[in-house]
Amino acid sequence: MVAARIGIGLIGAGRMGAILARAIARQVPGARLVGIADRDIGLARRLADELAVDAVFGSADELVRQADVTGAVVAVSSSHHLDVIRQVAAAGREIFCEKPLALTVADTEAAIAAAAAARVRLQVGFMRRFDPAYRRARRRLSVGEIGRPIMFTSLQFDPGPPPVAMADPTVSGGIHVDMGIHEYDLARWLMDDEVVGVHAWGSTVAYPELATVGDVDSAVVNLRFAGGGTGSVELARSALAEDVRTEIVGERGTIAIGRRPSVPSVGASGAGWGTGPLRFGRAYAAEIRAFVLAIIRDEPVTVDGADSLAALRIALAARRSMLEGPPVAVTEA
C-alpha cells in the first residue's frame, strides 16, 4: 500500500517560492504540491504549468480553504509574512515560512502567537541547518571533537545586489535581516550559545544606489556570546560568485565549512543576483522533507518561531549598531 502524500500549497511564486515549489514537486516524496497562489496570477500559472499543478489562486485565503491543503509554504515578501501566516493559521493549516517570520520583534511574536492559538506547526526556513556540511559540523561539535567552541566566523557573499526595491529594509529587512539572519542563526546553533552583543559597520561603496532606501552593499559584524566566546560575520552583495563559508575555532581544533568558489558565476556587476547554481539545493528539499515528516509523525518541527525571533533580535541589533555607531546589546534591539 502506498502512503498518502501530504498536500502542500505554495503562497508566493517569486524567486524563493519557485525554488521551494520545485523542491516539493521533485524531491519530497511524502508531499504533493496541490496549489499555487500569488497576487500575480500569471506568475502562479507559469510556475504551475512547469510543475504540472492544476490549481492556481490569486490569494492565500483561496488556497488554504481547499480541502486537500494540509500545509502551506509561505514565500511572499517578508513584509507580508505576518498577514499570510494569520490567514493560514486561521484555516488550521500547518505552516512553513521562509525566513524571517517578520521584520519586527512585535510582528514575529504575533506570528508565533497566531500559530500557537491555532495549534498548528510553524517551521522557519533556515535551510543551512539542513545542509549536509553544516549538519556534519554540528554533530562534530556536539560530541566535543574540538572541545569547547570559542570563536565563530562566517561569511556570505552574493554575486550581486537584489533590486533596490527589495533591498529596502521596509520590504526585506535590509542586509542584516535578509542575508545576515542566516549567519546569526548559525552562530546560535553551532556555538550552542546566545549572542548577547554586536558591533557592526556597513558601506555602499559598490552599489551607492542602495543608500537611497537605507541599505548597504556590505557589512561586518562582531559578535559577543553569553558564554564568553566571540565571533564575526561578513556580508557582501558584490562578489563574483556566491560564496558561503563558516569556521568554528575550539579549544582543541577548528571546523571549517565551505570553500572559496573557483569560477565566477557572473560576467557583469550585479547580473548574478538570484541566478547561477543553487548552492543549498539539497538543503531546501531537506527542510521541506523535515516539515512534512513532522506532520506525518505528529511531532514538533525542529526549527521554529523561537529560533526566528532569536536570530531576528541579533539582526536588528546589528542594524542599529551599523546605523548609530556604538555596540548594541541584543536585548536593546
C-alpha positions in Angstrom: 0.0 0.0 0.0 1.3 3.4 -0.9 1.0 6.0 1.8 -1.0 9.1 1.1 1.1 12.2 0.4 0.7 15.4 2.3 -1.0 18.1 0.3 1.1 21.3 0.3 0.1 24.7 -1.1 2.6 27.4 -2.1 1.9 31.0 -1.4 4.2 33.3 -3.3 5.5 32.3 -6.7 8.6 34.5 -6.9 12.2 33.5 -6.8 12.2 31.8 -3.5 8.7 30.3 -3.9 9.8 28.8 -7.2 12.9 27.2 -5.6 10.7 25.6 -2.8 8.0 24.6 -5.2 10.4 22.7 -7.4 11.8 21.0 -4.3 8.4 19.9 -3.2 7.4 18.7 -6.6 10.6 16.8 -7.4 12.5 16.0 -4.2 9.9 15.4 -1.4 8.3 12.0 -1.9 6.0 12.5 1.1 4.4 15.6 -0.3 2.2 16.7 -3.2 2.1 20.3 -4.5 -1.6 20.8 -4.8 -1.9 24.5 -5.4 0.0 27.8 -6.0 -1.2 31.2 -5.0 0.2 34.6 -5.9 -1.3 38.1 -6.4 0.2 37.9 -9.9 -2.0 35.1 -11.2 0.1 34.9 -14.4 3.3 34.2 -12.4 1.5 31.5 -10.4 0.1 29.9 -13.6 3.5 29.8 -15.2 5.1 28.0 -12.3 2.1 25.7 -12.0 2.4 24.8 -15.7 6.1 24.0 -15.2 5.3 21.6 -12.3 2.1 20.2 -13.6 0.0 21.6 -10.8 -3.7 22.1 -11.7 -4.9 24.6 -9.0 -3.9 28.3 -9.2 -5.2 31.0 -6.9 -5.0 34.8 -6.7 -4.9 34.9 -2.9 -3.6 32.9 0.1 -7.1 32.8 1.6 -8.5 31.0 -1.5 -5.7 28.4 -1.4 -5.9 27.5 2.3 -9.6 26.9 2.0 -9.1 24.0 -0.3 -9.8 20.6 1.4 -6.6 18.9 0.0 -4.2 21.5 1.6 -2.7 20.2 4.8 0.2 22.6 5.0 1.3 25.8 3.3 4.7 27.2 2.3 4.8 31.0 2.7 7.2 32.6 0.3 5.8 36.1 -0.1 7.8 39.3 0.6 9.0 39.3 4.2 6.9 42.4 5.0 3.7 40.4 4.2 4.6 37.3 6.2 2.5 38.1 9.3 -0.7 38.7 7.3 -0.3 35.4 5.4 0.6 33.4 8.5 -2.5 34.7 10.2 -4.6 33.6 7.2 -3.0 30.1 7.1 -3.3 29.6 10.8 -6.9 30.7 10.9 -7.6 28.0 8.3 -6.0 25.4 10.5 -3.2 24.6 8.1 0.4 23.7 9.1 2.9 26.5 8.2 6.4 26.6 6.7 7.5 30.2 6.4 10.6 31.5 4.7 12.9 33.5 7.0 12.3 35.8 8.7 8.9 35.3 10.2 8.5 39.1 10.2 10.6 42.3 10.2 10.0 43.4 13.8 10.0 41.7 17.2 6.4 42.5 17.8 5.2 41.1 14.5 7.3 38.0 14.9 5.8 37.4 18.3 2.3 37.9 16.7 3.1 35.3 14.1 4.2 32.8 16.7 1.1 33.5 18.7 -1.2 33.0 15.7 0.2 29.6 15.0 0.1 28.6 18.7 -3.5 29.8 19.1 -4.5 27.7 16.0 -2.4 24.7 17.3 -0.6 24.4 14.0 3.1 23.8 13.4 5.3 26.8 12.4 8.6 26.0 10.8 11.1 28.7 9.7 13.2 28.4 6.5 16.7 28.3 8.0 17.9 25.9 5.3 21.6 25.9 6.4 20.6 23.7 9.3 19.7 21.0 6.8 22.7 21.3 4.6 24.9 18.1 4.9 28.1 20.0 5.5 26.6 22.1 8.3 24.9 19.1 9.9 28.2 17.2 10.0 29.8 20.2 11.7 27.0 20.4 14.2 27.5 16.6 15.0 31.2 17.0 15.4 30.7 20.0 17.7 28.1 18.2 19.8 30.5 15.3 20.6 33.2 17.7 21.6 35.6 16.9 18.8 37.3 20.3 19.1 36.5 21.0 22.7 34.5 24.0 23.7 33.9 26.4 20.8 35.4 29.8 21.4 35.2 31.6 18.1 32.7 31.7 15.3 33.4 33.2 11.8 31.0 33.2 8.9 30.7 35.0 5.6 28.0 35.2 3.0 28.8 36.9 -0.3 26.2 37.2 -3.1 27.1 37.7 -6.8 25.3 41.0 -6.9 22.6 43.1 -5.1 18.8 42.5 -5.2 16.7 45.1 -6.9 16.7 48.3 -5.0 13.0 48.0 -4.1 13.7 44.6 -2.5 16.7 45.8 -0.6 14.5 48.4 1.1 14.5 47.4 4.8 10.8 48.0 5.0 10.3 45.2 2.4 13.1 42.7 3.2 14.6 44.0 6.4 17.8 45.0 4.6 21.2 43.2 4.5 21.2 42.1 8.2 17.7 40.6 8.2 17.5 39.4 4.6 21.0 38.0 4.4 22.7 38.1 7.8 19.9 36.3 9.7 21.2 33.0 8.3 24.6 33.7 9.9 23.1 34.9 13.2 21.0 31.7 13.3 24.1 29.6 12.6 26.1 31.4 15.3 23.5 30.3 17.9 23.1 26.8 16.6 26.8 25.9 16.0 28.1 27.6 19.1 25.2 26.3 21.2 25.2 29.7 22.9 23.3 33.0 22.7 24.7 36.2 21.1 24.4 39.0 23.6 26.1 41.9 21.9 27.1 43.1 18.5 29.1 45.9 16.9 28.5 46.5 13.2 29.7 48.6 10.2 28.4 48.9 6.7 29.1 50.6 3.4 27.7 51.4 0.0 31.0 51.5 -2.0 29.9 49.1 -4.7 26.3 50.0 -5.1 25.6 53.5 -3.8 22.0 53.3 -5.0 21.2 51.0 -2.1 21.7 54.0 0.2 18.6 55.6 -1.3 16.5 53.0 0.5 18.6 52.9 3.7 20.5 49.7 3.0 24.2 48.8 2.3 26.0 46.5 0.0 28.5 45.2 2.6 28.7 44.8 6.4 31.0 43.5 9.0 29.6 42.5 12.4 31.4 41.5 15.6 29.6 39.2 18.0 29.9 38.6 21.7 28.4 35.3 23.2 26.9 34.8 26.6 29.4 32.1 27.4 32.4 34.3 26.6 33.0 33.4 23.0 33.5 35.9 20.2 32.6 35.9 16.5 32.4 37.8 13.3 30.1 37.9 10.3 30.9 39.4 6.9 28.1 40.2 4.4 28.6 41.5 0.8 26.4 41.8 -2.3 29.2 42.4 -4.7 31.1 39.2 -5.1 31.7 37.5 -8.5 30.2 34.2 -7.2 28.1 33.0 -4.4 30.5 32.4 -1.5 29.4 30.9 1.8 31.9 29.8 4.4 31.9 29.2 8.2 34.6 28.4 10.7 34.4 27.4 14.3 37.5 27.5 16.4 37.5 25.4 19.6 39.9 24.7 22.4 41.5 21.8 20.5 41.0 22.5 16.8 39.0 24.1 14.0 36.0 23.0 11.9 35.7 24.7 8.5 32.6 24.6 6.3 32.6 25.5 2.6 35.4 26.7 0.3 36.0 29.7 -1.9 34.4 29.4 -5.3 37.0 29.0 -8.1 34.8 30.2 -11.0 32.9 33.5 -11.1 29.2 32.9 -11.7 28.5 36.3 -13.4 30.2 38.3 -16.0 28.9 41.8 -15.1 28.4 43.6 -11.9 25.1 42.7 -10.2 24.0 40.4 -13.1 24.0 37.3 -11.0 21.6 38.0 -8.1 19.2 35.1 -7.9 20.9 33.2 -10.8 23.6 30.5 -11.2 23.9 27.2 -9.4 21.8 26.6 -6.3 24.3 26.3 -3.5 21.8 25.0 -1.0 19.5 23.0 -3.3 19.7 19.8 -1.2 19.1 21.8 2.0 15.9 23.4 0.6 14.5 20.0 -0.2 15.6 18.6 3.2 13.9 21.3 5.2 10.6 20.7 3.4 11.0 16.9 4.0 11.5 17.6 7.7 8.4 19.8 7.8 6.3 17.1 6.0 7.7 14.3 8.3 6.8 16.3 11.4 3.2 16.4 10.1 3.1 12.7 9.3 4.6 11.7 12.6 2.6 14.3 14.5 5.8 15.8 16.0 7.1 19.3 16.6 9.2 21.0 14.0 12.9 21.3 14.8 13.4 24.9 13.6 10.6 27.0 15.0 9.4 30.6 15.7 11.6 30.9 18.7 14.7 30.4 16.5 13.5 33.0 14.1 12.8 35.5 16.9 16.3 35.0 18.4 18.1 35.4 15.1 16.0 38.5 14.3 16.9 40.2 17.6 20.6 39.8 16.6 19.9 41.1 13.1 18.1 44.2 14.4 20.8 44.9 17.0 23.4 44.7 14.1 21.4 47.1 12.0 21.0 49.5 14.9 24.8 49.4 15.7 25.6 49.9 12.0 23.3 53.0 11.8 24.2 54.5 15.2 27.9 53.5 15.6 28.3 52.1 19.2 28.0 48.4 20.1 24.4 47.3 20.9 23.2 44.7 23.4 20.9 42.2 21.7 18.3 42.8 24.4 18.1 46.5 23.4 17.2 45.9 19.8 
